[in-house]
Amino acid sequence: MKKSHSIWWMNPAYLFLILMSVVIAGGYLIPGESYLAFYRVNKFINDSNIWYSILPAVCFIVGSAAASLMTRGSGTSHGFHDMLQHQEGYIKGWIKLLFGLTLFGYAIWFLIMIQNGFSLQLFLNVVRGEPGAIYAITENFKTITGITSFTNFGIPFVIFAVYYQVSNGKRTFNLMIAVVLVLTLIRAVFFSERLALMEILLPTLIIILAVKRKQGKKLPLVNYYPFIGVIALIGFFGLSEYFRSWLSFYVNIYPSFWEFIVTRFFGYYVTALNTGTLYVEQLGLQSIPFPYFTFEWIWKFPGLSDHAYFSAFGVNPEAGINNTLESMGNPEFNNPSGLLLPYQDYSLIEALMFWILLGYASGLLYDGFKKGRTLGLIMYPIWMVGILEIPRYLYFSSGRFFPCWIMLITFTLMLHYNRKKIISWQPAGRSGTT
């Protein structure tokens, strides 16, 4: 994609600057009385520790800006788009494979629930707002590491299917996409996995906008989509919380549903920053002997023991933050803040280097996304989800992201090493690089 085809808010530096400015300012400016009144927790963010939040945000932006400068003037690629048009069998094979893997994951997912007592009546109780019903559903669900994670193959499935359909003007996989969307919606509303829906919808939107912009089509109000998106996100958040906690508890506490939703929505972000600050204050920097939180997917890799880290280092890496949360925080708002969590793995300098590198990687992927390189095109739409989750959760190191990125990288490598089979692939060393 040419530079003129870019949309300002897709730039990771701009996106992160706006996001973290709002979250950090909100976390700092909200008075302690409001933390106690709305979130039932003390305020730990103050003048002496706010820089713990500001520095990593600045480092991410610096890293992203550095990547933009380093890649200025680099060439574009058409390999992925040529493959979509001239090698339909190849991309269709991937789409069908990923759809099958996703359905397998959901089949296991529902089987576990049924075996643990899930019933239609329990589901209807949630819809009616029966107290405790949604928590009963959650208790009936126990994940099987490496098996239930198959549901996350739905992310690369949607990425490939949407690219194929939007680029070629076809509707071949509409039914498959609808099935995955419905299954994801069930997870989001009834299992408090709103992130699962965001992992599907945001990449879809990004891909549609990018392809249409490349095709020269007009996109009304596209520069205002972030603000429209916040309103839509709050609306969906309200829908899920209506079943999850409003009907069963908070209807008797808050004067209005709207006040409850706005307060709780922003609360998830500012309390995450507040909780992350608490961990830094109480546990210090590099509180564990070897990185865990920034490489969580490794320690929770399928086949490894749940106590792999403890077996290696004699320490439960989550014990410190869990005990601190129980004794000084509010377990209801247990997000640790992805922005501050690396401090538990690293020293100050190492943590800041982590954010510079992550920002740099984000900038490289964005550049590849703009210029049509395969990995950037397919990875950056879901990478944006990870950026948006940083105030709350370190998505990039999570086990749920692992099936997605490993599949996308595998696809890119296979496409690269089979480029001679792509009819219009450019020779290596020219503008047709992957």
C-alpha positions, -999 to +999 in steps of 0.1 A: +000+000+000+012+035-007+017+059+020-013+080+009-035+050+015-027+050+052-053+060+079-039+081+107-053+061+137-039+028+124-004+042+131+008+025+164+025+057+176-006+078+173-029+051+185-008+044+216-002+081+223-040+088+225-048+056+243-022+059+270-027+097+274-063+091+283-057+061+306-027+075+324-043+110+329-075+093+340-058+070+365-038+099+379-065+126+381-094+105+395-094+113+432-089+086+458-124+090+471-138+080+437-116+049+436-131+039+469-166+048+460-168+032+425-141+005+427-138-003+464-100+000+463-074+025+475-057+048+450-020+038+446-011+061+417+006+093+430+032+119+421+061+097+431+052+067+410+033+080+380+065+079+360+064+041+361+035+044+337+047+074+316+082+060+308+071+027+291+045+046+271+071+070+259+095+041+250+068+024+230+061+055+210+099+062+205+104+026+192+074+029+169+087+062+155+122+048+151+108+020+129+089+045+108+121+065+102+142+033+095+117+020+069+111+053+051+116+049+014+113+011+015+095-006-014+061-021-017+050-056-023+022-072-043+029-109-034+000-114-010-026-097-032-013-116-063-017-148-044-053-139-035-062-134-071-041-160-089-037-188-063-072-192-049-068-229-042-039-221-018-057-195+003-089-214+002-071-244+016-058-224+045-092-209+052-109-243+053-082-258+075-085-229+100-122-231+100-121-269+108-096-263+136-118-236+151-149-258+150-129-286+166-120-262+194-156-251+200-168-287+199-144-296+227-154-264+244-191-273+245-185-309+253-166-299+285-195-277+295-221-304+290-200-329+309-198-305+338-236-299+340-243-272+315-279-271+304-303-251+283-321-241+315-289-226+329-285-206+296-320-193+299-314-183+335-287-160+323-310-144+297-336-138+324-310-123+347-312-149+374-287-140+402-254-160+399-265-177+367-236-164+345-211-174+372-226-209+372-219-212+335-184-201+340-178-226+367-190-254+344-162-245+320-127-259+325-102-253+297-079-281+284-046-265+276-038-268+239-073-281+230-097-254+238-071-229+225-081-242+191-110-218+192-084-190+187-076-203+152-108-184+144-087-152+143-064-162+114-094-178+098-113-145+097-083-126+086-077-148+056-114-152+047-121-114+049-090-106+029-100-131+002-136-119+000-130-082+001-101-083-024-120-105-049-155-092-043-168-127-034-190-141-007-176-177-007-171-179+031-199-158+044-216-188+061-183-199+078-176-164+090-212-161+104-208-194+123-175-183+139-190-149+147-220-165+164-199-188+185-176-160+194-206-138+204-218-166+228-183-166+244-183-128+247-217-124+262-222-154+284-186-162+293-173-127+299-149-130+270-155-097+253-119-098+240-128-128+219-153-107+199-129-078+196-103-103+181-128-110+153-144-076+147-115-052+148-092-072+123-123-075+100-128-037+101-091-029+096-089-052+066-120-039+050-109-003+054-074-010+042-085-029+011-111-004+001-087+025+007-062+008-015-089+003-042-095+041-041-130+039-026-143+066-004-146+059+033-169+085+049-160+095+085-130+071+085-109+096+105-135+096+132-138+058+135-119+056+168-144+079+185-173+060+170-156+028+180-154+038+217-192+045+217-199+011+201-175-006+225-192+009+255-225-002+241-214-038+237-197-037+271-231-026+285-249-055+268-225-081+282-225-065+317-263-063+317-264-101+319-231-106+338-236-083+367-262-056+363-294-077+367-279-099+394-263-073+416-256-037+405-292-028+396-297-022+434-266-001+438-263+023+409-290+050+402-289+042+364-276+016+340-258+043+320-239+055+350-230+020+359-217+011+324-196+042+319-181+040+354-173+003+351-160+005+315-134+031+323-128+015+356-114-016+340-086+005+325-078+029+353-080+002+380-056-019+359-031+009+360-037+014+397-033-023+404-001-025+383+012+004+403+004-014+435+024-044+423+054-023+416+052-005+449+048-037+470+068-062+450+095-039+435+111-045+401+122-079+388+103-097+416+108-132+400+141-149+390+134-153+353+109-137+329+074-152+331+048-126+323+064-114+291+068-150+279+037-165+294+028-185+263+061-205+267+054-215+303+018-224+294+028-243+263+006-273+255+022-304+271+041-285+298+031-290+334+010-262+350+039-259+375+067-258+349+080-224+361+079-236+398+098-268+388+125-248+371+130-220+396+112-230+428+089-200+427+053-195+418+055-165+395+019-154+401+019-159+439+032-124+446+007-105+425-022-127+436-014-123+473-010-086+469-043-083+450-061-103+477-047-083+506-045-048+492-065-046+460-099-056+447-100-091+431-131-080+411-108-057+392-078-080+387-063-068+354-026-063+361-019-036+334+001-048+305+020-016+306+034-022+341+036-060+341+071-062+325+085-046+357+079-079+374+101-097+349+129-071+344+149-043+359+139-007+350+163-004+321+153-039+308+116-032+311+120+001+291+140-017+265+112-042+262+088-014+254+112+001+229+115-032+211+077-038+212+071-004+198+097-010+171+081-043+161+047-026+160+062+001+137+077-025+114+044-045+111+025-013+104+050-004+077+046-038+062+008-035+064+009-002+045+032-014+019+016-047+012+041-071+027+025-104+037+034-106+074+024-070+080-009-074+061-020-105+080-004-098+114-011-061+120-049-062+121-048-085+151-017-067+165-038-036+169-060-055+193-029-062+214-019-025+214-054-015+225-052-041+253-019-029+268-035-007+294-053-037+308-035-069+297-003-080+280-019-097+250+012-103+230+027-127+255-005-146+263-014-181+254-045-170+235-024-151+210+000-179+204-021-200+181-028-169+160+007-156+155+023-190+150-002-198+122+003-164+106+041-167+106+038-203+093+016-190+064+041-162+056+071-185+056+053-211+034+042-184+010+077-169+009+095-202+002+070-212-024+070-178-042+080-193-075+046-210-076+029-177-074+023-165-109+031-129-105+055-130-076+084-105-079+120-118-079+138-117-046+156-085-038+131-063-056+098-047-044+080-081-042+095-092-009+073-109+016 
